[in-house]
Structures are given as structure tokens and as C-alpha cells.
């Protein structure tokens, strides 16, 4: 069952509170409460004019919701894909214009809000002495002489007209409210993006720190280790065991790469290929020549191509652990290719063991590899792992700079 985290509930509540605030803000401009007080020849008449909720409010609120969440979940993400700054700016502005014009157009299709007003004033008297005297003194005629069904209705109509839903001109207030919602959507989107990036950086730093700690726990004093390997290399050469000497030399190079160079964020692809070559050679020493046949295809020229270190080795180790058995011929096919800033790695081996990488106590493990790829290449990698006709196949594509 899908569970919503506590922080997600808080965010949902904040969104609800925000839109309730927007609703009451729009309502304050569209639903005025007016109290009329008229002195009709000494007779004080009062009336409260109150409108019910208008569909105009819900229409405008709906378009604001579309504008806000359309920006967050679609427009801004699409705009950031483009490298041209002008396109990045014009795309959200165009979306804003479409929503605002659509709201204004649909609003004109809704029926105007009606309200009937009672006749508050007496019928106008016939012209008489009072009217003539008022005209001679350049004074307005008595209020009782104004038609009630015209004056009262006109005053009420002018005073209680929806402030931003005007039929006789462009509404600056409506535009201002839409601009505020548009600006808030920009702020919300980039705050969320900043929080997401910071979280990924923290997780990546934690993973790197954990990796470094594991290396420190597992490694012997490097100087002692390298001195020992050099001594063994010299002894093997003196005894004429060139294969052993070559293996010790390659092991020394691998250890030096793991300890001193793999802590970099990116390394040249050439060094990663050399590390894989050495790893393949050392693993082949455990088997007879006819027990494992490894084909490793890789480009000869890789200048300017950088990748995260130790990225492919888990799959190669997995191929030797579970794809090779003593006494049987075990082919392993490994390839690396680079074209148009796209690096493709593949590894294919026969399945002899039902064990998975996750079950191993040593090594990085499949889930950790996936996690590391997600942190190092978010949205820039594709990993496909499948079993086909007793073959274990790994295909990894990475977009490199």
C-alpha cells in the first residue's frame, strides 16, 4: 500500500492553505458586501447588497491552478532542456499568455451575475414649484425626483460590480494576481530543484565517504604493501617465473589505481580500460587457457573521454565469479565503445551459478552499482540486465562530457 511520508503531508497542507488564501484574495475583489443608506425626504431606507459565490471566482481559480502546476510539472522542465536562454524565457511567458487569455475569453462566455433591487424611492413627482426653485438656484433637484428603478440600480451596479471581472476594459488587477501566481510558481520550482540537487549531493558525498572508509578499513599500509609486491616481483624475476612477475606487476598497478586514483570524481577512460585489462589478466591466471576465453573490445583512442572510476569492474568480476567453472569452456565477451558523447559498455557470460551479486559479502553489489549510477549520472544513463538462453547480459549506456 502506498504510504505518504510526514513531510509530504506537510507539503500537501501548505498547498491547501496557499490556495485557500488565493481563493479569499480573489473573492475580496469580486464579492463586495455593500450597505446602502438613502434619505428619502426624511425617511431613512437601508439595504444590504450581498452576492452569492460567482462562477467567475472558480473559473479564475481553476486557471491559476493550471498555470501554477503546469509550470512546475511541465513548462519549466521543458524549458530547461533548451540551451538557448531566449527559448527558456519565452516558453514560460507564452504559457502564461495562453492561460491568461483563455481565462479572459472563457470568462466572457459566463452569464453576468444578476440581482434585483427593491424600489427604495417614491415615484418622481410632477414638475412643480420645488423643482423650478431648485433649477433657478443652480441646485440639484431633490433626490425624491430621481427615478428609483434607475438611480438605485445604477448605484448598486457600479458599486457592487465584480472588481476584476470587468466587461468594459482590461483588468490590471486580474493580470497582477496572475503575475503573482506565476512568480510564486517560479520560486517554488527552483526551491524544489535546489533541495533535490542538494539532497543528491549529500547522498553522493555520503556514498563517497562510505567507499573511502571501506577502502581504509580493507587496505594495509600502502607503502608496506607496495614494498612487499616489489620484493615479490624481484624474487619472481630471479627465479625466471615471468608469468608470476607479470601478474605481480599488474596487481601492483591495480592497487595503486584503487588507492590513489579512484578517489577522483572522473578519470580518463584509458585508465579504466587498463584497469579492466589487468583485472581480466589476473582472473585468467586461476584457470587453464581452455577454461575461459575472454574477448575485450575497446577503442584504441579515448582522449578527452572521462568516466567515474571503478564503474565497470563489478560486472567483470561478476562474470568471472558466476560465469566460469573449472573443467568447462566459458566464454566472456566484454566491449566498450564511444560515439557522439555516448559510451556503451556490455558484458556477456554464461550462467553457471544461481548466486546474485547482491548475495556476495565482498564487492560492490548490483544495487550499489545502480545507486552509484543514479547519483553520478542522473538522467544520463541506461542500464539493462537480462537473462537470455542461459546467458547473463549487461548493457550500460552513459552520456559523457
Order of alpha helices (4+ residues) and beta strands (2+ residues): alpha-beta-beta-alpha-alpha-alpha-alpha-alpha-alpha-alpha-alpha-beta-alpha-beta-beta-alpha-beta-beta-alpha-beta-beta
